[in-house]
Amino acid sequence: YGGPGGQLAFWLNVFNCLVLHAHVRMGPPSNEFLRRHFFRRFKYRIGPGRQSFSLLDIQDGIVRGNQKGVGGHRRFRRGDYRRNLVL
């Protein structure tokens, strides 16, 4: 997965697999509270550091360039290994 395009493809594939896995395990969220829970609860351990990544970590932290979220906080803070993976 060389280059930015390959990295983006990798993370989008991981994101989609995680969505499917979470749907199978808990079903689609039926309200806003469950949707927030859905995007935070399920995680995969990925990479050499075996760090955990939730759907929000992948979406906001990696794919969206670690931009500030609704609460005004970044997904990955200083010292977080996953910050090196931001696209």
PDB file of N, CA, C and O in Angstrom:
ATOM      1  N   TYR A   1       0.835  -1.190   0.000  1.00  0.00           N
ATOM      2  CA  TYR A   1       0.000   0.000   0.000  1.00  0.00           C
ATOM      3  C   TYR A   1       0.872   1.243   0.000  1.00  0.00           C
ATOM      4  O   TYR A   1       0.850   2.021   0.954  1.00  0.00           O
ATOM      5  N   GLY A   2       1.633   1.431  -1.056  1.00  0.00           N
ATOM      6  CA  GLY A   2       2.517   2.579  -1.130  1.00  0.00           C
ATOM      7  C   GLY A   2       1.781   3.838  -1.540  1.00  0.00           C
ATOM      8  O   GLY A   2       0.798   3.790  -2.279  1.00  0.00           O
ATOM      9  N   GLY A   3       2.264   4.950  -1.056  1.00  0.00           N
ATOM     10  CA  GLY A   3       1.710   6.240  -1.424  1.00  0.00           C
ATOM     11  C   GLY A   3       0.401   6.553  -0.733  1.00  0.00           C
ATOM     12  O   GLY A   3      -0.235   5.669  -0.160  1.00  0.00           O
ATOM     13  N   PRO A   4      -0.004   7.818  -0.787  1.00  0.00           N
ATOM     14  CA  PRO A   4      -1.229   8.254  -0.108  1.00  0.00           C
ATOM     15  C   PRO A   4      -2.482   7.554  -0.617  1.00  0.00           C
ATOM     16  O   PRO A   4      -3.379   7.251   0.169  1.00  0.00           O
ATOM     17  N   GLY A   5      -2.557   7.291  -1.928  1.00  0.00           N
ATOM     18  CA  GLY A   5      -3.741   6.622  -2.468  1.00  0.00           C
ATOM     19  C   GLY A   5      -3.893   5.210  -1.940  1.00  0.00           C
ATOM     20  O   GLY A   5      -4.998   4.771  -1.622  1.00  0.00           O
ATOM     21  N   GLY A   6      -2.772   4.499  -1.848  1.00  0.00           N
ATOM     22  CA  GLY A   6      -2.798   3.144  -1.313  1.00  0.00           C
ATOM     23  C   GLY A   6      -3.130   3.115   0.162  1.00  0.00           C
ATOM     24  O   GLY A   6      -3.845   2.228   0.628  1.00  0.00           O
ATOM     25  N   GLN A   7      -2.614   4.080   0.894  1.00  0.00           N
ATOM     26  CA  GLN A   7      -2.911   4.163   2.329  1.00  0.00           C
ATOM     27  C   GLN A   7      -4.382   4.475   2.556  1.00  0.00           C
ATOM     28  O   GLN A   7      -5.020   3.892   3.433  1.00  0.00           O
ATOM     29  N   LEU A   8      -4.918   5.398   1.762  1.00  0.00           N
ATOM     30  CA  LEU A   8      -6.341   5.728   1.884  1.00  0.00           C
ATOM     31  C   LEU A   8      -7.190   4.503   1.570  1.00  0.00           C
ATOM     32  O   LEU A   8      -8.154   4.222   2.282  1.00  0.00           O
ATOM     33  N   ALA A   9      -6.849   3.775   0.521  1.00  0.00           N
ATOM     34  CA  ALA A   9      -7.592   2.561   0.156  1.00  0.00           C
ATOM     35  C   ALA A   9      -7.544   1.551   1.298  1.00  0.00           C
ATOM     36  O   ALA A   9      -8.560   0.938   1.624  1.00  0.00           O
ATOM     37  N   PHE A  10      -6.371   1.372   1.909  1.00  0.00           N
ATOM     38  CA  PHE A  10      -6.233   0.444   3.028  1.00  0.00           C
ATOM     39  C   PHE A  10      -7.175   0.817   4.164  1.00  0.00           C
ATOM     40  O   PHE A  10      -7.928  -0.025   4.653  1.00  0.00           O
ATOM     41  N   TRP A  11      -7.133   2.087   4.588  1.00  0.00           N
ATOM     42  CA  TRP A  11      -7.939   2.504   5.733  1.00  0.00           C
ATOM     43  C   TRP A  11      -9.429   2.488   5.433  1.00  0.00           C
ATOM     44  O   TRP A  11     -10.230   2.191   6.319  1.00  0.00           O
ATOM     45  N   LEU A  12      -9.816   2.797   4.210  1.00  0.00           N
ATOM     46  CA  LEU A  12     -11.237   2.712   3.854  1.00  0.00           C
ATOM     47  C   LEU A  12     -11.706   1.263   3.850  1.00  0.00           C
ATOM     48  O   LEU A  12     -12.837   0.979   4.245  1.00  0.00           O
ATOM     49  N   ASN A  13     -10.855   0.350   3.412  1.00  0.00           N
ATOM     50  CA  ASN A  13     -11.206  -1.068   3.461  1.00  0.00           C
ATOM     51  C   ASN A  13     -11.334  -1.560   4.903  1.00  0.00           C
ATOM     52  O   ASN A  13     -12.265  -2.296   5.231  1.00  0.00           O
ATOM     53  N   VAL A  14     -10.400  -1.154   5.759  1.00  0.00           N
ATOM     54  CA  VAL A  14     -10.483  -1.529   7.178  1.00  0.00           C
ATOM     55  C   VAL A  14     -11.760  -0.964   7.788  1.00  0.00           C
ATOM     56  O   VAL A  14     -12.463  -1.663   8.518  1.00  0.00           O
ATOM     57  N   PHE A  15     -12.065   0.302   7.492  1.00  0.00           N
ATOM     58  CA  PHE A  15     -13.271   0.947   8.013  1.00  0.00           C
ATOM     59  C   PHE A  15     -14.516   0.160   7.601  1.00  0.00           C
ATOM     60  O   PHE A  15     -15.376  -0.131   8.432  1.00  0.00           O
ATOM     61  N   ASN A  16     -14.605  -0.181   6.312  1.00  0.00           N
ATOM     62  CA  ASN A  16     -15.783  -0.905   5.820  1.00  0.00           C
ATOM     63  C   ASN A  16     -15.898  -2.293   6.441  1.00  0.00           C
ATOM     64  O   ASN A  16     -17.000  -2.739   6.760  1.00  0.00           O
ATOM     65  N   CYS A  17     -14.776  -2.977   6.615  1.00  0.00           N
ATOM     66  CA  CYS A  17     -14.802  -4.290   7.271  1.00  0.00           C
ATOM     67  C   CYS A  17     -15.264  -4.169   8.721  1.00  0.00           C
ATOM     68  O   CYS A  17     -16.035  -4.995   9.210  1.00  0.00           O
ATOM     69  N   LEU A  18     -14.792  -3.147   9.388  1.00  0.00           N
ATOM     70  CA  LEU A  18     -15.174  -2.933  10.782  1.00  0.00           C
ATOM     71  C   LEU A  18     -16.664  -2.609  10.893  1.00  0.00           C
ATOM     72  O   LEU A  18     -17.322  -3.076  11.823  1.00  0.00           O
ATOM     73  N   VAL A  19     -17.197  -1.835   9.981  1.00  0.00           N
ATOM     74  CA  VAL A  19     -18.640  -1.541   9.974  1.00  0.00           C
ATOM     75  C   VAL A  19     -19.432  -2.837   9.809  1.00  0.00           C
ATOM     76  O   VAL A  19     -20.392  -3.082  10.540  1.00  0.00           O
ATOM     77  N   LEU A  20     -19.028  -3.659   8.851  1.00  0.00           N
ATOM     78  CA  LEU A  20     -19.732  -4.927   8.628  1.00  0.00           C
ATOM     79  C   LEU A  20     -19.643  -5.833   9.856  1.00  0.00           C
ATOM     80  O   LEU A  20     -20.633  -6.449  10.252  1.00  0.00           O
ATOM     81  N   HIS A  21     -18.464  -5.909  10.451  1.00  0.00           N
ATOM     82  CA  HIS A  21     -18.279  -6.733  11.645  1.00  0.00           C
ATOM     83  C   HIS A  21     -19.171  -6.236  12.789  1.00  0.00           C
ATOM     84  O   HIS A  21     -19.823  -7.031  13.466  1.00  0.00           O
ATOM     85  N   ALA A  22     -19.193  -4.941  12.992  1.00  0.00           N
ATOM     86  CA  ALA A  22     -20.012  -4.364  14.071  1.00  0.00           C
ATOM     87  C   ALA A  22     -21.497  -4.596  13.807  1.00  0.00           C
ATOM     88  O   ALA A  22     -22.252  -4.861  14.742  1.00  0.00           O
ATOM     89  N   HIS A  23     -21.928  -4.501  12.547  1.00  0.00           N
ATOM     90  CA  HIS A  23     -23.335  -4.760  12.213  1.00  0.00           C
ATOM     91  C   HIS A  23     -23.708  -6.201  12.544  1.00  0.00           C
ATOM     92  O   HIS A  23     -24.789  -6.463  13.072  1.00  0.00           O
ATOM     93  N   VAL A  24     -22.817  -7.127  12.234  1.00  0.00           N
ATOM     94  CA  VAL A  24     -23.086  -8.536  12.518  1.00  0.00           C
ATOM     95  C   VAL A  24     -23.158  -8.767  14.023  1.00  0.00           C
ATOM     96  O   VAL A  24     -24.029  -9.496  14.498  1.00  0.00           O
ATOM     97  N   ARG A  25     -22.253  -8.153  14.770  1.00  0.00           N
ATOM     98  CA  ARG A  25     -22.186  -8.364  16.224  1.00  0.00           C
ATOM     99  C   ARG A  25     -23.318  -7.700  16.986  1.00  0.00           C
ATOM    100  O   ARG A  25     -23.869  -8.300  17.908  1.00  0.00           O
ATOM    101  N   MET A  26     -23.682  -6.460  16.617  1.00  0.00           N
ATOM    102  CA  MET A  26     -24.692  -5.761  17.421  1.00  0.00           C
ATOM    103  C   MET A  26     -25.865  -5.236  16.616  1.00  0.00           C
ATOM    104  O   MET A  26     -26.788  -4.647  17.180  1.00  0.00           O
ATOM    105  N   GLY A  27     -25.845  -5.439  15.303  1.00  0.00           N
ATOM    106  CA  GLY A  27     -26.932  -4.936  14.471  1.00  0.00           C
ATOM    107  C   GLY A  27     -26.758  -3.450  14.210  1.00  0.00           C
ATOM    108  O   GLY A  27     -25.965  -2.781  14.873  1.00  0.00           O
ATOM    109  N   PRO A  28     -27.507  -2.940  13.237  1.00  0.00           N
ATOM    110  CA  PRO A  28     -27.396  -1.507  12.947  1.00  0.00           C
ATOM    111  C   PRO A  28     -27.967  -0.670  14.093  1.00  0.00           C
ATOM    112  O   PRO A  28     -28.962  -1.061  14.703  1.00  0.00           O
ATOM    113  N   PRO A  29     -27.358   0.464  14.389  1.00  0.00           N
ATOM    114  CA  PRO A  29     -27.864   1.310  15.477  1.00  0.00           C
ATOM    115  C   PRO A  29     -29.231   1.885  15.122  1.00  0.00           C
ATOM    116  O   PRO A  29     -29.464   2.308  13.990  1.00  0.00           O
ATOM    117  N   SER A  30     -30.131   1.895  16.101  1.00  0.00           N
ATOM    118  CA  SER A  30     -31.509   2.333  15.852  1.00  0.00           C
ATOM    119  C   SER A  30     -31.791   3.762  16.310  1.00  0.00           C
ATOM    120  O   SER A  30     -32.862   4.296  16.023  1.00  0.00           O
ATOM    121  N   ASN A  31     -30.851   4.388  17.015  1.00  0.00           N
ATOM    122  CA  ASN A  31     -31.042   5.777  17.430  1.00  0.00           C
ATOM    123  C   ASN A  31     -29.677   6.466  17.541  1.00  0.00           C
ATOM    124  O   ASN A  31     -28.637   5.829  17.372  1.00  0.00           O
ATOM    125  N   GLU A  32     -29.691   7.755  17.824  1.00  0.00           N
ATOM    126  CA  GLU A  32     -28.454   8.536  17.852  1.00  0.00           C
ATOM    127  C   GLU A  32     -27.484   8.064  18.932  1.00  0.00           C
ATOM    128  O   GLU A  32     -26.277   8.008  18.697  1.00  0.00           O
ATOM    129  N   PHE A  33     -27.996   7.726  20.101  1.00  0.00           N
ATOM    130  CA  PHE A  33     -27.130   7.249  21.183  1.00  0.00           C
ATOM    131  C   PHE A  33     -26.411   5.969  20.769  1.00  0.00           C
ATOM    132  O   PHE A  33     -25.201   5.845  20.960  1.00  0.00           O
ATOM    133  N   LEU A  34     -27.153   5.016  20.201  1.00  0.00           N
ATOM    134  CA  LEU A  34     -26.547   3.752  19.782  1.00  0.00           C
ATOM    135  C   LEU A  34     -25.579   3.949  18.621  1.00  0.00           C
ATOM    136  O   LEU A  34     -24.597   3.217  18.492  1.00  0.00           O
ATOM    137  N   ARG A  35     -25.858   4.932  17.785  1.00  0.00           N
ATOM    138  CA  ARG A  35     -24.942   5.209  16.678  1.00  0.00           C
ATOM    139  C   ARG A  35     -23.590   5.709  17.209  1.00  0.00           C
ATOM    140  O   ARG A  35     -22.536   5.274  16.745  1.00  0.00           O
ATOM    141  N   ARG A  36     -23.632   6.612  18.172  1.00  0.00           N
ATOM    142  CA  ARG A  36     -22.379   7.101  18.768  1.00  0.00           C
ATOM    143  C   ARG A  36     -21.616   5.958  19.419  1.00  0.00           C
ATOM    144  O   ARG A  36     -20.396   5.849  19.289  1.00  0.00           O
ATOM    145  N   HIS A  37     -22.351   5.115  20.117  1.00  0.00           N
ATOM    146  CA  HIS A  37     -21.758   3.958  20.774  1.00  0.00           C
ATOM    147  C   HIS A  37     -21.150   3.013  19.727  1.00  0.00           C
ATOM    148  O   HIS A  37     -20.049   2.496  19.916  1.00  0.00           O
ATOM    149  N   PHE A  38     -21.860   2.798  18.647  1.00  0.00           N
ATOM    150  CA  PHE A  38     -21.438   1.924  17.551  1.00  0.00           C
ATOM    151  C   PHE A  38     -20.092   2.375  16.982  1.00  0.00           C
ATOM    152  O   PHE A  38     -19.219   1.546  16.726  1.00  0.00           O
ATOM    153  N   PHE A  39     -19.920   3.684  16.782  1.00  0.00           N
ATOM    154  CA  PHE A  39     -18.695   4.203  16.177  1.00  0.00           C
ATOM    155  C   PHE A  39     -17.517   4.220  17.144  1.00  0.00           C
ATOM    156  O   PHE A  39     -16.375   4.397  16.720  1.00  0.00           O
ATOM    157  N   ARG A  40     -17.775   4.039  18.426  1.00  0.00           N
ATOM    158  CA  ARG A  40     -16.688   4.048  19.416  1.00  0.00           C
ATOM    159  C   ARG A  40     -16.365   2.660  19.966  1.00  0.00           C
ATOM    160  O   ARG A  40     -15.222   2.396  20.338  1.00  0.00           O
ATOM    161  N   ARG A  41     -17.350   1.780  20.022  1.00  0.00           N
ATOM    162  CA  ARG A  41     -17.205   0.527  20.754  1.00  0.00           C
ATOM    163  C   ARG A  41     -16.312  -0.497  20.069  1.00  0.00           C
ATOM    164  O   ARG A  41     -15.380  -1.015  20.684  1.00  0.00           O
ATOM    165  N   PHE A  42     -16.580  -0.789  18.827  1.00  0.00           N
ATOM    166  CA  PHE A  42     -15.837  -1.840  18.151  1.00  0.00           C
ATOM    167  C   PHE A  42     -14.488  -1.330  17.686  1.00  0.00           C
ATOM    168  O   PHE A  42     -14.379  -0.258  17.091  1.00  0.00           O
ATOM    169  N   LYS A  43     -13.459  -2.121  17.968  1.00  0.00           N
ATOM    170  CA  LYS A  43     -12.095  -1.721  17.635  1.00  0.00           C
ATOM    171  C   LYS A  43     -11.336  -2.916  17.081  1.00  0.00           C
ATOM    172  O   LYS A  43     -11.616  -4.068  17.411  1.00  0.00           O
ATOM    173  N   TYR A  44     -10.365  -2.604  16.226  1.00  0.00           N
ATOM    174  CA  TYR A  44      -9.428  -3.603  15.723  1.00  0.00           C
ATOM    175  C   TYR A  44      -8.036  -3.209  16.163  1.00  0.00           C
ATOM    176  O   TYR A  44      -7.713  -2.026  16.273  1.00  0.00           O
ATOM    177  N   ARG A  45      -7.213  -4.220  16.413  1.00  0.00           N
ATOM    178  CA  ARG A  45      -5.800  -3.981  16.692  1.00  0.00           C
ATOM    179  C   ARG A  45      -5.068  -4.102  15.358  1.00  0.00           C
ATOM    180  O   ARG A  45      -5.132  -5.134  14.690  1.00  0.00           O
ATOM    181  N   ILE A  46      -4.368  -3.024  14.982  1.00  0.00           N
ATOM    182  CA  ILE A  46      -3.742  -2.954  13.668  1.00  0.00           C
ATOM    183  C   ILE A  46      -2.309  -2.454  13.793  1.00  0.00           C
ATOM    184  O   ILE A  46      -2.004  -1.609  14.635  1.00  0.00           O
ATOM    185  N   GLY A  47      -1.441  -2.983  12.949  1.00  0.00           N
ATOM    186  CA  GLY A  47      -0.088  -2.461  12.819  1.00  0.00           C
ATOM    187  C   GLY A  47       0.900  -3.070  13.778  1.00  0.00           C
ATOM    188  O   GLY A  47       0.555  -3.885  14.633  1.00  0.00           O
ATOM    189  N   PRO A  48       2.164  -2.645  13.611  1.00  0.00           N
ATOM    190  CA  PRO A  48       3.239  -3.214  14.429  1.00  0.00           C
ATOM    191  C   PRO A  48       3.070  -2.913  15.915  1.00  0.00           C
ATOM    192  O   PRO A  48       3.472  -3.717  16.756  1.00  0.00           O
ATOM    193  N   GLY A  49       2.487  -1.774  16.246  1.00  0.00           N
ATOM    194  CA  GLY A  49       2.267  -1.432  17.648  1.00  0.00           C
ATOM    195  C   GLY A  49       1.014  -2.070  18.219  1.00  0.00           C
ATOM    196  O   GLY A  49       0.739  -1.960  19.414  1.00  0.00           O
ATOM    197  N   ARG A  50       0.243  -2.752  17.342  1.00  0.00           N
ATOM    198  CA  ARG A  50      -1.014  -3.408  17.737  1.00  0.00           C
ATOM    199  C   ARG A  50      -1.943  -2.449  18.476  1.00  0.00           C
ATOM    200  O   ARG A  50      -2.594  -2.823  19.451  1.00  0.00           O
ATOM    201  N   GLN A  51      -1.993  -1.214  17.999  1.00  0.00           N
ATOM    202  CA  GLN A  51      -2.858  -0.198  18.590  1.00  0.00           C
ATOM    203  C   GLN A  51      -4.311  -0.462  18.209  1.00  0.00           C
ATOM    204  O   GLN A  51      -4.584  -1.024  17.148  1.00  0.00           O
ATOM    205  N   SER A  52      -5.236  -0.059  19.066  1.00  0.00           N
ATOM    206  CA  SER A  52      -6.657  -0.215  18.787  1.00  0.00           C
ATOM    207  C   SER A  52      -7.172   0.958  17.978  1.00  0.00           C
ATOM    208  O   SER A  52      -6.800   2.106  18.222  1.00  0.00           O
ATOM    209  N   PHE A  53      -8.032   0.662  17.012  1.00  0.00           N
ATOM    210  CA  PHE A  53      -8.653   1.677  16.168  1.00  0.00           C
ATOM    211  C   PHE A  53     -10.158   1.448  16.132  1.00  0.00           C
ATOM    212  O   PHE A  53     -10.622   0.375  15.746  1.00  0.00           O
ATOM    213  N   SER A  54     -10.913   2.458  16.535  1.00  0.00           N
ATOM    214  CA  SER A  54     -12.371   2.417  16.410  1.00  0.00           C
ATOM    215  C   SER A  54     -12.756   3.027  15.067  1.00  0.00           C
ATOM    216  O   SER A  54     -11.902   3.533  14.340  1.00  0.00           O
ATOM    217  N   LEU A  55     -14.044   2.976  14.745  1.00  0.00           N
ATOM    218  CA  LEU A  55     -14.520   3.619  13.524  1.00  0.00           C
ATOM    219  C   LEU A  55     -14.226   5.115  13.549  1.00  0.00           C
ATOM    220  O   LEU A  55     -13.830   5.684  12.533  1.00  0.00           O
ATOM    221  N   LEU A  56     -14.415   5.754  14.698  1.00  0.00           N
ATOM    222  CA  LEU A  56     -14.124   7.190  14.801  1.00  0.00           C
ATOM    223  C   LEU A  56     -12.633   7.472  14.664  1.00  0.00           C
ATOM    224  O   LEU A  56     -12.244   8.480  14.075  1.00  0.00           O
ATOM    225  N   ASP A  57     -11.809   6.600  15.196  1.00  0.00           N
ATOM    226  CA  ASP A  57     -10.362   6.781  15.053  1.00  0.00           C
ATOM    227  C   ASP A  57      -9.970   6.775  13.583  1.00  0.00           C
ATOM    228  O   ASP A  57      -9.189   7.614  13.134  1.00  0.00           O
ATOM    229  N   ILE A  58     -10.516   5.826  12.843  1.00  0.00           N
ATOM    230  CA  ILE A  58     -10.187   5.720  11.423  1.00  0.00           C
ATOM    231  C   ILE A  58     -10.773   6.891  10.647  1.00  0.00           C
ATOM    232  O   ILE A  58     -10.090   7.510   9.830  1.00  0.00           O
ATOM    233  N   GLN A  59     -12.039   7.191  10.907  1.00  0.00           N
ATOM    234  CA  GLN A  59     -12.734   8.247  10.160  1.00  0.00           C
ATOM    235  C   GLN A  59     -12.165   9.630  10.426  1.00  0.00           C
ATOM    236  O   GLN A  59     -11.767  10.333   9.497  1.00  0.00           O
ATOM    237  N   ASP A  60     -12.127  10.018  11.682  1.00  0.00           N
ATOM    238  CA  ASP A  60     -11.711  11.380  12.031  1.00  0.00           C
ATOM    239  C   ASP A  60     -10.205  11.513  12.229  1.00  0.00           C
ATOM    240  O   ASP A  60      -9.619  12.535  11.871  1.00  0.00           O
ATOM    241  N   GLY A  61      -9.580  10.490  12.794  1.00  0.00           N
ATOM    242  CA  GLY A  61      -8.161  10.566  13.087  1.00  0.00           C
ATOM    243  C   GLY A  61      -7.279  10.349  11.881  1.00  0.00           C
ATOM    244  O   GLY A  61      -6.312  11.083  11.679  1.00  0.00           O
ATOM    245  N   ILE A  62      -7.600   9.348  11.073  1.00  0.00           N
ATOM    246  CA  ILE A  62      -6.729   9.008   9.948  1.00  0.00           C
ATOM    247  C   ILE A  62      -7.220   9.624   8.650  1.00  0.00           C
ATOM    248  O   ILE A  62      -6.500  10.404   8.027  1.00  0.00           O
ATOM    249  N   VAL A  63      -8.426   9.289   8.235  1.00  0.00           N
ATOM    250  CA  VAL A  63      -8.917   9.712   6.911  1.00  0.00           C
ATOM    251  C   VAL A  63      -9.135  11.225   6.842  1.00  0.00           C
ATOM    252  O   VAL A  63      -8.839  11.841   5.818  1.00  0.00           O
ATOM    253  N   ARG A  64      -9.641  11.820   7.901  1.00  0.00           N
ATOM    254  CA  ARG A  64      -9.912  13.267   7.893  1.00  0.00           C
ATOM    255  C   ARG A  64      -8.758  14.096   8.438  1.00  0.00           C
ATOM    256  O   ARG A  64      -8.940  15.273   8.750  1.00  0.00           O
ATOM    257  N   GLY A  65      -7.603  13.515   8.556  1.00  0.00           N
ATOM    258  CA  GLY A  65      -6.410  14.268   8.928  1.00  0.00           C
ATOM    259  C   GLY A  65      -6.351  14.715  10.369  1.00  0.00           C
ATOM    260  O   GLY A  65      -5.735  15.737  10.670  1.00  0.00           O
ATOM    261  N   ASN A  66      -6.983  13.968  11.279  1.00  0.00           N
ATOM    262  CA  ASN A  66      -6.944  14.275  12.710  1.00  0.00           C
ATOM    263  C   ASN A  66      -7.506  15.658  13.024  1.00  0.00           C
ATOM    264  O   ASN A  66      -7.010  16.356  13.908  1.00  0.00           O
ATOM    265  N   GLN A  67      -8.530  16.037  12.301  1.00  0.00           N
ATOM    266  CA  GLN A  67      -9.181  17.325  12.555  1.00  0.00           C
ATOM    267  C   GLN A  67      -9.943  17.279  13.875  1.00  0.00           C
ATOM    268  O   GLN A  67     -10.292  16.208  14.372  1.00  0.00           O
ATOM    269  N   LYS A  68     -10.189  18.435  14.419  1.00  0.00           N
ATOM    270  CA  LYS A  68     -10.950  18.510  15.661  1.00  0.00           C
ATOM    271  C   LYS A  68     -12.373  18.036  15.414  1.00  0.00           C
ATOM    272  O   LYS A  68     -12.984  18.359  14.395  1.00  0.00           O
ATOM    273  N   GLY A  69     -12.888  17.266  16.361  1.00  0.00           N
ATOM    274  CA  GLY A  69     -14.246  16.747  16.267  1.00  0.00           C
ATOM    275  C   GLY A  69     -15.251  17.697  16.881  1.00  0.00           C
ATOM    276  O   GLY A  69     -14.947  18.858  17.156  1.00  0.00           O
ATOM    277  N   VAL A  70     -16.448  17.188  17.092  1.00  0.00           N
ATOM    278  CA  VAL A  70     -17.550  17.979  17.624  1.00  0.00           C
ATOM    279  C   VAL A  70     -17.203  18.581  18.981  1.00  0.00           C
ATOM    280  O   VAL A  70     -17.554  19.730  19.252  1.00  0.00           O
ATOM    281  N   GLY A  71     -16.525  17.831  19.830  1.00  0.00           N
ATOM    282  CA  GLY A  71     -16.171  18.322  21.153  1.00  0.00           C
ATOM    283  C   GLY A  71     -14.954  19.228  21.167  1.00  0.00           C
ATOM    284  O   GLY A  71     -14.534  19.677  22.233  1.00  0.00           O
ATOM    285  N   GLY A  72     -14.380  19.506  19.999  1.00  0.00           N
ATOM    286  CA  GLY A  72     -13.215  20.381  19.925  1.00  0.00           C
ATOM    287  C   GLY A  72     -11.901  19.684  20.208  1.00  0.00           C
ATOM    288  O   GLY A  72     -10.875  20.340  20.392  1.00  0.00           O
ATOM    289  N   HIS A  73     -11.922  18.337  20.245  1.00  0.00           N
ATOM    290  CA  HIS A  73     -10.721  17.562  20.541  1.00  0.00           C
ATOM    291  C   HIS A  73     -10.283  16.774  19.316  1.00  0.00           C
ATOM    292  O   HIS A  73     -11.103  16.344  18.506  1.00  0.00           O
ATOM    293  N   ARG A  74      -8.993  16.598  19.200  1.00  0.00           N
ATOM    294  CA  ARG A  74      -8.447  15.763  18.139  1.00  0.00           C
ATOM    295  C   ARG A  74      -8.497  14.300  18.586  1.00  0.00           C
ATOM    296  O   ARG A  74      -8.410  14.008  19.779  1.00  0.00           O
ATOM    297  N   ARG A  75      -8.636  13.398  17.638  1.00  0.00           N
ATOM    298  CA  ARG A  75      -8.663  11.966  17.955  1.00  0.00           C
ATOM    299  C   ARG A  75      -7.333  11.522  18.560  1.00  0.00           C
ATOM    300  O   ARG A  75      -7.309  10.831  19.578  1.00  0.00           O
ATOM    301  N   PHE A  76      -6.231  11.923  17.930  1.00  0.00           N
ATOM    302  CA  PHE A  76      -4.915  11.480  18.379  1.00  0.00           C
ATOM    303  C   PHE A  76      -4.133  12.675  18.909  1.00  0.00           C
ATOM    304  O   PHE A  76      -3.912  13.651  18.191  1.00  0.00           O
ATOM    305  N   ARG A  77      -3.730  12.593  20.133  1.00  0.00           N
ATOM    306  CA  ARG A  77      -2.977  13.685  20.755  1.00  0.00           C
ATOM    307  C   ARG A  77      -1.486  13.421  20.669  1.00  0.00           C
ATOM    308  O   ARG A  77      -1.061  12.349  20.237  1.00  0.00           O
ATOM    309  N   ARG A  78      -0.705  14.387  21.074  1.00  0.00           N
ATOM    310  CA  ARG A  78       0.756  14.224  21.063  1.00  0.00           C
ATOM    311  C   ARG A  78       1.151  12.968  21.818  1.00  0.00           C
ATOM    312  O   ARG A  78       0.585  12.640  22.861  1.00  0.00           O
ATOM    313  N   GLY A  79       2.141  12.272  21.265  1.00  0.00           N
ATOM    314  CA  GLY A  79       2.626  11.065  21.909  1.00  0.00           C
ATOM    315  C   GLY A  79       1.854   9.811  21.536  1.00  0.00           C
ATOM    316  O   GLY A  79       2.283   8.710  21.883  1.00  0.00           O
ATOM    317  N   ASP A  80       0.740   9.939  20.846  1.00  0.00           N
ATOM    318  CA  ASP A  80      -0.051   8.796  20.422  1.00  0.00           C
ATOM    319  C   ASP A  80       0.567   8.224  19.146  1.00  0.00           C
ATOM    320  O   ASP A  80       0.671   8.921  18.137  1.00  0.00           O
ATOM    321  N   TYR A  81       0.970   6.973  19.195  1.00  0.00           N
ATOM    322  CA  TYR A  81       1.610   6.306  18.061  1.00  0.00           C
ATOM    323  C   TYR A  81       0.752   6.430  16.793  1.00  0.00           C
ATOM    324  O   TYR A  81       1.288   6.586  15.696  1.00  0.00           O
ATOM    325  N   ARG A  82      -0.563   6.361  16.942  1.00  0.00           N
ATOM    326  CA  ARG A  82      -1.469   6.382  15.788  1.00  0.00           C
ATOM    327  C   ARG A  82      -1.414   7.705  15.038  1.00  0.00           C
ATOM    328  O   ARG A  82      -1.837   7.774  13.883  1.00  0.00           O
ATOM    329  N   ARG A  83      -0.911   8.740  15.661  1.00  0.00           N
ATOM    330  CA  ARG A  83      -0.800  10.042  15.003  1.00  0.00           C
ATOM    331  C   ARG A  83       0.123   9.994  13.786  1.00  0.00           C
ATOM    332  O   ARG A  83      -0.028  10.790  12.860  1.00  0.00           O
ATOM    333  N   ASN A  84       1.071   9.069  13.787  1.00  0.00           N
ATOM    334  CA  ASN A  84       1.980   8.897  12.641  1.00  0.00           C
ATOM    335  C   ASN A  84       1.274   8.347  11.414  1.00  0.00           C
ATOM    336  O   ASN A  84       1.825   8.400  10.315  1.00  0.00           O
ATOM    337  N   LEU A  85       0.076   7.823  11.576  1.00  0.00           N
ATOM    338  CA  LEU A  85      -0.657   7.189  10.487  1.00  0.00           C
ATOM    339  C   LEU A  85      -1.654   8.127   9.814  1.00  0.00           C
ATOM    340  O   LEU A  85      -2.304   7.739   8.843  1.00  0.00           O
ATOM    341  N   VAL A  86      -1.782   9.345  10.312  1.00  0.00           N
ATOM    342  CA  VAL A  86      -2.741  10.311   9.769  1.00  0.00           C
ATOM    343  C   VAL A  86      -2.409  10.607   8.320  1.00  0.00           C
ATOM    344  O   VAL A  86      -1.248  10.817   7.970  1.00  0.00           O
ATOM    345  N   LEU A  87      -3.430  10.622   7.481  1.00  0.00           N
ATOM    346  CA  LEU A  87      -3.227  10.917   6.050  1.00  0.00           C
ATOM    347  C   LEU A  87      -3.252  12.402   5.804  1.00  0.00           C
ATOM    348  O   LEU A  87      -3.099  12.842   4.665  1.00  0.00           O
TER     349      LEU A  87
END
